[in-house]
Amino acid sequence: MNYRETDLQHLWHPYTGIDEFELTDFPIIQSATGVRLLDITGKKYFDGISSWWCVNLGHSHPHIVNSIAQQAVRLQHCITGGMSHTVVIKLSEMLSEIAPGKLNRIYYASDGASGVEAALRIAIQYWWNIGQPEKKNVISLSGAYHGDTLGTVGLGFLQRFHKPIEHVVNRSVQAPAPHCFHCQFSDNCSLQCFNAMEDILREKAGTTAAVIIEPVCQGAAGIRIYPPGYVTRLRELCTELDVLLILDEIAVGFGRTGAMFASDLAEIQADLMIVGKSLTGGYLPMSAVLTTSEVFDSFRSVNSRDRTFYHGHTFSGNPLAAAAAVAALEVFDNEDVLEQSRLPAALLKSAFSEFGAIPGVHRSTALGCMSSLEISAEAGGRDAAARTAAMALDLGLIIRPLGPVIYLWPPLVTGKSDMEEMLGIFSDCLKTCLD
Ligand SMILES: Cc1ncc(COP(=O)(O)O)c(C=O)c1O
């Protein structure tokens, strides 16, 4: 088969400009192990973005692969509406045990966006359940990204991407996001950026069901890492004003920040926490909304008032995905992945601090296994970032720029020599493209 020709005849690639793509010699991957993908010509690529931020444990881990294979033989699908199955019960117990605080009720969806949609509906219906339907709005942060369904786009509306559907999107109120790369305040951070959120929330609390944020790092906005203290302050304010706090940990959960969850860094518990991506180690699509007994119990019907959550997905709690998630959590534990991740994290931190001194690099930052830098407009910004990524791909490192930002988001299990090699390619490409 001529894969390239057949692809160009039939596939529609997400977030990919058609004409530009057709001119590129894009990789066609046929297998992957550890931190590398292999294309049909035999060329290897480092997975510098953990395949869109989900393959935290590397590719083809035998324990996860075996768990999926064995589960496929036993039970490949079974609904969770009105019945249950063994693997999803086991997974739910495991998630409750590792979740911050008392998030012990778990609702399963299919992917990140559908998890966020479920969390929004739970939050809004919670207030209706307890007789406060006027609390129905959601506040998000500017630059937020919570998915690509119509509801989630409303939370993170971006002119550049969403103009064609602007007339049908119900946009949430957005508070200005913390943005350390372009802080308007001072280098001596005392979280002045939180004041804008506080003003909005105090004004609108009476009609607000929930605030939703990506804790500690706004991913798609450009890997904007910000202090956990912001999340802690938001928790305090939401509690004071009786507003639910939804933390979207889809990208940052499961060890990405150096802690199991970003909530742990902020030392708080959300009212609803959404996980996805690396929940299954990135092996199968699944997301989950973790919440408290208080929220869950409000959905019990009382005095013939039906408060059932009429929201569901065919594959909610799918056994194959659940088996992958159970195995991924076992790998986390058995192989002490958090501890393993300290080495790539330290190498990223030191390298990105050096990159920050390169003329043309506006800012550079790293936390856990997330690191990013922004190329200044004078040094070519977005174009220089695109050139850097294209050159890195040629040299066998997959990175995808976000506007003028380039970043590394490697699997947490990346070993020393692989991390050094990735950083070497990244550095060479960056320096060449800034010259
Ligand atoms: C923070 C966050 N929320 C939600 C999503 C949407 O997840 P999915 O692409 O699985 O729908 C993403 C995806 O990148 C994300 O980073």
PDBQT file of the ligand as one rigid body, heavy atoms in Angstrom, charges set to zero:
ROOT
HETATM    1  C1  LIG A 501      -6.366  20.596  30.081  1.00  0.00    +0.000 C 
HETATM    2  C2  LIG A 501      -7.078  19.838  29.008  1.00  0.00    +0.000 A 
HETATM    3  N1  LIG A 501      -8.393  19.605  29.134  1.00  0.00    +0.000 NA
HETATM    4  C3  LIG A 501      -9.074  18.916  28.210  1.00  0.00    +0.000 A 
HETATM    5  C4  LIG A 501      -8.457  18.448  27.079  1.00  0.00    +0.000 A 
HETATM    6  C5  LIG A 501      -9.251  17.708  26.043  1.00  0.00    +0.000 C 
HETATM    7  O1  LIG A 501      -8.910  16.355  26.053  1.00  0.00    +0.000 OA
HETATM    8  P1  LIG A 501      -9.268  15.433  24.785  1.00  0.00    +0.000 P 
HETATM    9  O2  LIG A 501      -8.354  15.877  23.688  1.00  0.00    +0.000 OA
HETATM   10  O3  LIG A 501      -8.964  14.047  25.253  1.00  0.00    +0.000 OA
HETATM   11  O4  LIG A 501     -10.685  15.651  24.479  1.00  0.00    +0.000 OA
HETATM   12  C6  LIG A 501      -7.094  18.682  26.905  1.00  0.00    +0.000 A 
HETATM   13  C7  LIG A 501      -6.398  18.211  25.704  1.00  0.00    +0.000 C 
HETATM   14  O5  LIG A 501      -5.298  18.554  25.406  1.00  0.00    +0.000 OA
HETATM   15  C8  LIG A 501      -6.382  19.400  27.902  1.00  0.00    +0.000 A 
HETATM   16  O6  LIG A 501      -5.078  19.669  27.772  1.00  0.00    +0.000 OA
ENDROOT
TORSDOF 0
